[in-house]
Amino acid sequence: MSEIVAVVDAEHTPAIDKIVEQMKTIGVDVGNINQGEGVVEGTVESEKVRQIDALPGVEYVRTVFTYAANYPPGDPRDRDGL
């Protein structure tokens, strides 16, 4: 998992809500949105960071912190069944 900060370019800042919805569809758990600055903070599976960075209007994505999350069997986020 990665904690991220995504910066939306100035041209797309008025449409930040649409970009946030696209991020959520990819799997971002959005923690904070600063509409005035065009900044979105959240958590996402590390392998999806590039998908977010490729969204139209996203200027760049900074990975703040990455960690391994080993969820117990039965948890919908569990990937290895262990």
Backbone as XML, in Angstrom:
<?xml version="1.0"?>
<chain id="A" units="angstrom">
  <residue number="1" name="MET">
    <atom name="N" x="0.847" y="-1.174" z="0.000"/>
    <atom name="CA" x="0.000" y="0.000" z="0.000"/>
    <atom name="C" x="0.890" y="1.233" z="0.000"/>
  </residue>
  <residue number="2" name="SER">
    <atom name="N" x="0.387" y="2.284" z="-0.622"/>
    <atom name="CA" x="1.121" y="3.546" z="-0.668"/>
    <atom name="C" x="0.221" y="4.699" z="-0.261"/>
  </residue>
  <residue number="3" name="GLU">
    <atom name="N" x="0.761" y="5.553" z="0.581"/>
    <atom name="CA" x="0.103" y="6.824" z="0.872"/>
    <atom name="C" x="0.601" y="7.793" z="-0.181"/>
  </residue>
  <residue number="4" name="ILE">
    <atom name="N" x="-0.332" y="8.488" z="-0.845"/>
    <atom name="CA" x="0.037" y="9.341" z="-1.969"/>
    <atom name="C" x="-0.490" y="10.761" z="-1.819"/>
  </residue>
  <residue number="5" name="VAL">
    <atom name="N" x="0.159" y="11.658" z="-2.535"/>
    <atom name="CA" x="-0.318" y="13.021" z="-2.725"/>
    <atom name="C" x="-0.345" y="13.225" z="-4.235"/>
  </residue>
  <residue number="6" name="ALA">
    <atom name="N" x="-1.531" y="13.470" z="-4.782"/>
    <atom name="CA" x="-1.682" y="13.709" z="-6.215"/>
    <atom name="C" x="-1.974" y="15.186" z="-6.431"/>
  </residue>
  <residue number="7" name="VAL">
    <atom name="N" x="-1.259" y="15.781" z="-7.377"/>
    <atom name="CA" x="-1.442" y="17.195" z="-7.690"/>
    <atom name="C" x="-2.121" y="17.306" z="-9.050"/>
  </residue>
  <residue number="8" name="VAL">
    <atom name="N" x="-3.241" y="18.017" z="-9.069"/>
    <atom name="CA" x="-4.003" y="18.249" z="-10.296"/>
    <atom name="C" x="-3.519" y="19.559" z="-10.904"/>
  </residue>
  <residue number="9" name="ASP">
    <atom name="N" x="-3.308" y="19.562" z="-12.234"/>
    <atom name="CA" x="-2.807" y="20.786" z="-12.864"/>
    <atom name="C" x="-3.859" y="21.893" z="-12.813"/>
  </residue>
  <residue number="10" name="ALA">
    <atom name="N" x="-3.396" y="23.128" z="-12.948"/>
    <atom name="CA" x="-4.270" y="24.303" z="-12.790"/>
    <atom name="C" x="-5.444" y="24.296" z="-13.758"/>
  </residue>
  <residue number="11" name="GLU">
    <atom name="N" x="-5.241" y="23.795" z="-14.953"/>
    <atom name="CA" x="-6.312" y="23.750" z="-15.951"/>
    <atom name="C" x="-7.460" y="22.840" z="-15.522"/>
  </residue>
  <residue number="12" name="HIS">
    <atom name="N" x="-7.138" y="21.765" z="-14.803"/>
    <atom name="CA" x="-8.150" y="20.778" z="-14.419"/>
    <atom name="C" x="-8.649" y="20.928" z="-12.985"/>
  </residue>
  <residue number="13" name="THR">
    <atom name="N" x="-8.095" y="21.875" z="-12.219"/>
    <atom name="CA" x="-8.526" y="22.060" z="-10.832"/>
    <atom name="C" x="-10.032" y="22.277" z="-10.702"/>
  </residue>
  <residue number="14" name="PRO">
    <atom name="N" x="-10.692" y="23.023" z="-11.614"/>
    <atom name="CA" x="-12.148" y="23.162" z="-11.490"/>
    <atom name="C" x="-12.904" y="21.826" z="-11.606"/>
  </residue>
  <residue number="15" name="ALA">
    <atom name="N" x="-12.274" y="20.827" z="-12.234"/>
    <atom name="CA" x="-12.906" y="19.515" z="-12.401"/>
    <atom name="C" x="-12.336" y="18.490" z="-11.422"/>
  </residue>
  <residue number="16" name="ILE">
    <atom name="N" x="-11.813" y="18.951" z="-10.292"/>
    <atom name="CA" x="-11.146" y="18.042" z="-9.355"/>
    <atom name="C" x="-12.095" y="16.960" z="-8.839"/>
  </residue>
  <residue number="17" name="ASP">
    <atom name="N" x="-13.378" y="17.269" z="-8.684"/>
    <atom name="CA" x="-14.329" y="16.259" z="-8.202"/>
    <atom name="C" x="-14.408" y="15.080" z="-9.166"/>
  </residue>
  <residue number="18" name="LYS">
    <atom name="N" x="-14.379" y="15.358" z="-10.459"/>
    <atom name="CA" x="-14.410" y="14.292" z="-11.470"/>
    <atom name="C" x="-13.134" y="13.451" z="-11.393"/>
  </residue>
  <residue number="19" name="ILE">
    <atom name="N" x="-12.004" y="14.104" z="-11.219"/>
    <atom name="CA" x="-10.734" y="13.392" z="-11.116"/>
    <atom name="C" x="-10.709" y="12.533" z="-9.858"/>
  </residue>
  <residue number="20" name="VAL">
    <atom name="N" x="-11.234" y="13.055" z="-8.760"/>
    <atom name="CA" x="-11.303" y="12.282" z="-7.513"/>
    <atom name="C" x="-12.167" y="11.038" z="-7.710"/>
  </residue>
  <residue number="21" name="GLU">
    <atom name="N" x="-13.275" y="11.156" z="-8.420"/>
    <atom name="CA" x="-14.127" y="9.989" z="-8.687"/>
    <atom name="C" x="-13.373" y="8.946" z="-9.507"/>
  </residue>
  <residue number="22" name="GLN">
    <atom name="N" x="-12.576" y="9.391" z="-10.475"/>
    <atom name="CA" x="-11.767" y="8.461" z="-11.267"/>
    <atom name="C" x="-10.736" y="7.767" z="-10.382"/>
  </residue>
  <residue number="23" name="MET">
    <atom name="N" x="-10.148" y="8.515" z="-9.459"/>
    <atom name="CA" x="-9.182" y="7.929" z="-8.528"/>
    <atom name="C" x="-9.850" y="6.869" z="-7.657"/>
  </residue>
  <residue number="24" name="LYS">
    <atom name="N" x="-11.042" y="7.173" z="-7.170"/>
    <atom name="CA" x="-11.772" y="6.216" z="-6.337"/>
    <atom name="C" x="-12.093" y="4.951" z="-7.120"/>
  </residue>
  <residue number="25" name="THR">
    <atom name="N" x="-12.428" y="5.098" z="-8.406"/>
    <atom name="CA" x="-12.717" y="3.938" z="-9.252"/>
    <atom name="C" x="-11.483" y="3.041" z="-9.368"/>
  </residue>
  <residue number="26" name="ILE">
    <atom name="N" x="-10.312" y="3.645" z="-9.430"/>
    <atom name="CA" x="-9.059" y="2.882" z="-9.502"/>
    <atom name="C" x="-8.778" y="2.186" z="-8.175"/>
  </residue>
  <residue number="27" name="GLY">
    <atom name="N" x="-9.264" y="2.758" z="-7.074"/>
    <atom name="CA" x="-9.070" y="2.130" z="-5.771"/>
    <atom name="C" x="-8.469" y="3.018" z="-4.708"/>
  </residue>
  <residue number="28" name="VAL">
    <atom name="N" x="-8.387" y="4.314" z="-4.965"/>
    <atom name="CA" x="-7.825" y="5.228" z="-3.975"/>
    <atom name="C" x="-8.826" y="5.443" z="-2.843"/>
  </residue>
  <residue number="29" name="ASP">
    <atom name="N" x="-8.357" y="5.272" z="-1.613"/>
    <atom name="CA" x="-9.133" y="5.630" z="-0.431"/>
    <atom name="C" x="-8.742" y="7.072" z="-0.120"/>
  </residue>
  <residue number="30" name="VAL">
    <atom name="N" x="-9.580" y="8.015" z="-0.553"/>
    <atom name="CA" x="-9.262" y="9.441" z="-0.455"/>
    <atom name="C" x="-9.402" y="9.906" z="0.988"/>
  </residue>
  <residue number="31" name="GLY">
    <atom name="N" x="-8.345" y="10.545" z="1.492"/>
    <atom name="CA" x="-8.350" y="11.036" z="2.862"/>
    <atom name="C" x="-8.598" y="12.528" z="2.961"/>
  </residue>
  <residue number="32" name="ASN">
    <atom name="N" x="-8.118" y="13.286" z="1.971"/>
    <atom name="CA" x="-8.254" y="14.737" z="2.025"/>
    <atom name="C" x="-8.209" y="15.303" z="0.609"/>
  </residue>
  <residue number="33" name="ILE">
    <atom name="N" x="-9.035" y="16.328" z="0.375"/>
    <atom name="CA" x="-9.045" y="17.039" z="-0.901"/>
    <atom name="C" x="-8.898" y="18.520" z="-0.600"/>
  </residue>
  <residue number="34" name="ASN">
    <atom name="N" x="-7.878" y="19.139" z="-1.179"/>
    <atom name="CA" x="-7.690" y="20.580" z="-1.071"/>
    <atom name="C" x="-8.005" y="21.155" z="-2.447"/>
  </residue>
  <residue number="35" name="GLN">
    <atom name="N" x="-9.259" y="21.564" z="-2.639"/>
    <atom name="CA" x="-9.697" y="22.020" z="-3.953"/>
    <atom name="C" x="-8.970" y="23.282" z="-4.396"/>
  </residue>
  <residue number="36" name="GLY">
    <atom name="N" x="-8.680" y="24.173" z="-3.474"/>
    <atom name="CA" x="-8.008" y="25.421" z="-3.817"/>
    <atom name="C" x="-6.602" y="25.221" z="-4.360"/>
  </residue>
  <residue number="37" name="GLU">
    <atom name="N" x="-5.923" y="24.208" z="-3.862"/>
    <atom name="CA" x="-4.553" y="23.921" z="-4.292"/>
    <atom name="C" x="-4.490" y="22.796" z="-5.322"/>
  </residue>
  <residue number="38" name="GLY">
    <atom name="N" x="-5.610" y="22.088" z="-5.527"/>
    <atom name="CA" x="-5.624" y="20.975" z="-6.479"/>
    <atom name="C" x="-4.843" y="19.774" z="-5.982"/>
  </residue>
  <residue number="39" name="VAL">
    <atom name="N" x="-4.955" y="19.487" z="-4.688"/>
    <atom name="CA" x="-4.196" y="18.399" z="-4.078"/>
    <atom name="C" x="-5.151" y="17.363" z="-3.494"/>
  </residue>
  <residue number="40" name="VAL">
    <atom name="N" x="-4.855" y="16.088" z="-3.780"/>
    <atom name="CA" x="-5.651" y="14.975" z="-3.266"/>
    <atom name="C" x="-4.705" y="14.041" z="-2.516"/>
  </residue>
  <residue number="41" name="GLU">
    <atom name="N" x="-5.061" y="13.701" z="-1.275"/>
    <atom name="CA" x="-4.276" y="12.768" z="-0.479"/>
    <atom name="C" x="-5.079" y="11.496" z="-0.296"/>
  </residue>
  <residue number="42" name="GLY">
    <atom name="N" x="-4.387" y="10.356" z="-0.309"/>
    <atom name="CA" x="-5.091" y="9.103" z="-0.113"/>
    <atom name="C" x="-4.146" y="7.925" z="-0.015"/>
  </residue>
  <residue number="43" name="THR">
    <atom name="N" x="-4.751" y="6.733" z="0.023"/>
    <atom name="CA" x="-4.023" y="5.477" z="0.111"/>
    <atom name="C" x="-4.498" y="4.571" z="-1.015"/>
  </residue>
  <residue number="44" name="VAL">
    <atom name="N" x="-3.558" y="3.854" z="-1.626"/>
    <atom name="CA" x="-3.895" y="2.986" z="-2.757"/>
    <atom name="C" x="-2.876" y="1.847" z="-2.822"/>
  </residue>
  <residue number="45" name="GLU">
    <atom name="N" x="-3.255" y="0.754" z="-3.481"/>
    <atom name="CA" x="-2.306" y="-0.326" z="-3.719"/>
    <atom name="C" x="-1.149" y="0.235" z="-4.543"/>
  </residue>
  <residue number="46" name="SER">
    <atom name="N" x="0.065" y="-0.090" z="-4.150"/>
    <atom name="CA" x="1.264" y="0.500" z="-4.752"/>
    <atom name="C" x="1.322" y="0.341" z="-6.263"/>
  </residue>
  <residue number="47" name="GLU">
    <atom name="N" x="0.873" y="-0.798" z="-6.768"/>
    <atom name="CA" x="0.965" y="-1.032" z="-8.214"/>
    <atom name="C" x="-0.003" y="-0.172" z="-9.024"/>
  </residue>
  <residue number="48" name="LYS">
    <atom name="N" x="-0.896" y="0.545" z="-8.367"/>
    <atom name="CA" x="-1.865" y="1.389" z="-9.074"/>
    <atom name="C" x="-1.445" y="2.861" z="-9.152"/>
  </residue>
  <residue number="49" name="VAL">
    <atom name="N" x="-0.312" y="3.199" z="-8.558"/>
    <atom name="CA" x="0.140" y="4.594" z="-8.545"/>
    <atom name="C" x="0.328" y="5.117" z="-9.967"/>
  </residue>
  <residue number="50" name="ARG">
    <atom name="N" x="0.884" y="4.307" z="-10.852"/>
    <atom name="CA" x="1.105" y="4.750" z="-12.240"/>
    <atom name="C" x="-0.205" y="5.023" z="-12.963"/>
  </residue>
  <residue number="51" name="GLN">
    <atom name="N" x="-1.246" y="4.243" z="-12.665"/>
    <atom name="CA" x="-2.561" y="4.496" z="-13.271"/>
    <atom name="C" x="-3.084" y="5.868" z="-12.870"/>
  </residue>
  <residue number="52" name="ILE">
    <atom name="N" x="-2.879" y="6.219" z="-11.624"/>
    <atom name="CA" x="-3.343" y="7.521" z="-11.135"/>
    <atom name="C" x="-2.543" y="8.636" z="-11.793"/>
  </residue>
  <residue number="53" name="ASP">
    <atom name="N" x="-1.240" y="8.446" z="-11.891"/>
    <atom name="CA" x="-0.378" y="9.449" z="-12.509"/>
    <atom name="C" x="-0.735" y="9.666" z="-13.984"/>
  </residue>
  <residue number="54" name="ALA">
    <atom name="N" x="-1.289" y="8.650" z="-14.634"/>
    <atom name="CA" x="-1.640" y="8.740" z="-16.053"/>
    <atom name="C" x="-3.014" y="9.367" z="-16.303"/>
  </residue>
  <residue number="55" name="LEU">
    <atom name="N" x="-3.783" y="9.632" z="-15.250"/>
    <atom name="CA" x="-5.108" y="10.232" z="-15.440"/>
    <atom name="C" x="-4.979" y="11.628" z="-16.046"/>
  </residue>
  <residue number="56" name="PRO">
    <atom name="N" x="-5.853" y="11.970" z="-16.992"/>
    <atom name="CA" x="-5.841" y="13.329" z="-17.536"/>
    <atom name="C" x="-6.079" y="14.350" z="-16.423"/>
  </residue>
  <residue number="57" name="GLY">
    <atom name="N" x="-5.230" y="15.350" z="-16.382"/>
    <atom name="CA" x="-5.365" y="16.397" z="-15.374"/>
    <atom name="C" x="-4.481" y="16.212" z="-14.162"/>
  </residue>
  <residue number="58" name="VAL">
    <atom name="N" x="-3.933" y="15.013" z="-13.974"/>
    <atom name="CA" x="-3.033" y="14.782" z="-12.846"/>
    <atom name="C" x="-1.626" y="15.178" z="-13.279"/>
  </residue>
  <residue number="59" name="GLU">
    <atom name="N" x="-1.084" y="16.183" z="-12.606"/>
    <atom name="CA" x="0.252" y="16.672" z="-12.954"/>
    <atom name="C" x="1.330" y="15.702" z="-12.486"/>
  </residue>
  <residue number="60" name="TYR">
    <atom name="N" x="1.223" y="15.258" z="-11.238"/>
    <atom name="CA" x="2.139" y="14.238" z="-10.741"/>
    <atom name="C" x="1.575" y="13.616" z="-9.474"/>
  </residue>
  <residue number="61" name="VAL">
    <atom name="N" x="2.128" y="12.445" z="-9.124"/>
    <atom name="CA" x="1.755" y="11.741" z="-7.898"/>
    <atom name="C" x="3.033" y="11.507" z="-7.102"/>
  </residue>
  <residue number="62" name="ARG">
    <atom name="N" x="3.007" y="11.920" z="-5.853"/>
    <atom name="CA" x="4.137" y="11.672" z="-4.961"/>
    <atom name="C" x="3.751" y="10.552" z="-4.000"/>
  </residue>
  <residue number="63" name="THR">
    <atom name="N" x="4.588" y="9.530" z="-3.919"/>
    <atom name="CA" x="4.393" y="8.468" z="-2.940"/>
    <atom name="C" x="5.076" y="8.913" z="-1.653"/>
  </residue>
  <residue number="64" name="VAL">
    <atom name="N" x="4.273" y="9.103" z="-0.620"/>
    <atom name="CA" x="4.786" y="9.607" z="0.656"/>
    <atom name="C" x="5.330" y="8.474" z="1.510"/>
  </residue>
  <residue number="65" name="PHE">
    <atom name="N" x="4.630" y="7.334" z="1.493"/>
    <atom name="CA" x="4.997" y="6.219" z="2.358"/>
    <atom name="C" x="4.445" y="4.951" z="1.728"/>
  </residue>
  <residue number="66" name="THR">
    <atom name="N" x="5.230" y="3.886" z="1.720"/>
    <atom name="CA" x="4.785" y="2.599" z="1.192"/>
    <atom name="C" x="5.002" y="1.542" z="2.265"/>
  </residue>
  <residue number="67" name="TYR">
    <atom name="N" x="4.037" y="0.656" z="2.396"/>
    <atom name="CA" x="4.148" y="-0.400" z="3.399"/>
    <atom name="C" x="3.459" y="-1.659" z="2.898"/>
  </residue>
  <residue number="68" name="ALA">
    <atom name="N" x="3.859" y="-2.801" z="3.457"/>
    <atom name="CA" x="3.236" y="-4.081" z="3.136"/>
    <atom name="C" x="2.049" y="-4.270" z="4.066"/>
  </residue>
  <residue number="69" name="ALA">
    <atom name="N" x="0.920" y="-4.607" z="3.493"/>
    <atom name="CA" x="-0.291" y="-4.836" z="4.279"/>
    <atom name="C" x="-0.702" y="-6.290" z="4.100"/>
  </residue>
  <residue number="70" name="ASN">
    <atom name="N" x="-0.524" y="-7.091" z="5.134"/>
    <atom name="CA" x="-0.889" y="-8.499" z="5.070"/>
    <atom name="C" x="-2.204" y="-8.686" z="5.814"/>
  </residue>
  <residue number="71" name="TYR">
    <atom name="N" x="-3.288" y="-8.682" z="5.067"/>
    <atom name="CA" x="-4.618" y="-8.791" z="5.657"/>
    <atom name="C" x="-4.957" y="-10.253" z="5.925"/>
  </residue>
  <residue number="72" name="PRO">
    <atom name="N" x="-5.773" y="-10.530" z="6.941"/>
    <atom name="CA" x="-6.117" y="-11.911" z="7.284"/>
    <atom name="C" x="-7.017" y="-12.548" z="6.228"/>
  </residue>
  <residue number="73" name="PRO">
    <atom name="N" x="-6.975" y="-13.890" z="6.125"/>
    <atom name="CA" x="-7.861" y="-14.583" z="5.183"/>
    <atom name="C" x="-9.319" y="-14.197" z="5.442"/>
  </residue>
  <residue number="74" name="GLY">
    <atom name="N" x="-10.058" y="-13.994" z="4.368"/>
    <atom name="CA" x="-11.459" y="-13.595" z="4.480"/>
    <atom name="C" x="-11.664" y="-12.102" z="4.330"/>
  </residue>
  <residue number="75" name="ASP">
    <atom name="N" x="-10.629" y="-11.311" z="4.604"/>
    <atom name="CA" x="-10.719" y="-9.864" z="4.402"/>
    <atom name="C" x="-10.709" y="-9.602" z="2.902"/>
  </residue>
  <residue number="76" name="PRO">
    <atom name="N" x="-11.603" y="-8.755" z="2.399"/>
    <atom name="CA" x="-11.656" y="-8.520" z="0.948"/>
    <atom name="C" x="-10.360" y="-7.946" z="0.367"/>
  </residue>
  <residue number="77" name="ARG">
    <atom name="N" x="-9.511" y="-7.383" z="1.201"/>
    <atom name="CA" x="-8.233" y="-6.832" z="0.730"/>
    <atom name="C" x="-7.116" y="-7.872" z="0.710"/>
  </residue>
  <residue number="78" name="ASP">
    <atom name="N" x="-7.373" y="-9.081" z="1.247"/>
    <atom name="CA" x="-6.363" y="-10.139" z="1.290"/>
    <atom name="C" x="-6.052" y="-10.608" z="-0.126"/>
  </residue>
  <residue number="79" name="ARG">
    <atom name="N" x="-4.773" y="-10.681" z="-0.462"/>
    <atom name="CA" x="-4.376" y="-11.079" z="-1.808"/>
    <atom name="C" x="-3.692" y="-12.440" z="-1.831"/>
  </residue>
  <residue number="80" name="ASP">
    <atom name="N" x="-3.154" y="-12.895" z="-0.703"/>
    <atom name="CA" x="-2.388" y="-14.137" z="-0.734"/>
    <atom name="C" x="-3.062" y="-15.305" z="-0.010"/>
  </residue>
  <residue number="81" name="GLY">
    <atom name="N" x="-4.163" y="-15.057" z="0.673"/>
    <atom name="CA" x="-4.887" y="-16.131" z="1.352"/>
    <atom name="C" x="-4.173" y="-16.694" z="2.564"/>
  </residue>
  <residue number="82" name="LEU">
    <atom name="N" x="-3.122" y="-16.038" z="3.017"/>
    <atom name="CA" x="-2.364" y="-16.533" z="4.174"/>
    <atom name="C" x="-2.653" y="-15.722" z="5.410"/>
  </residue>
</chain>
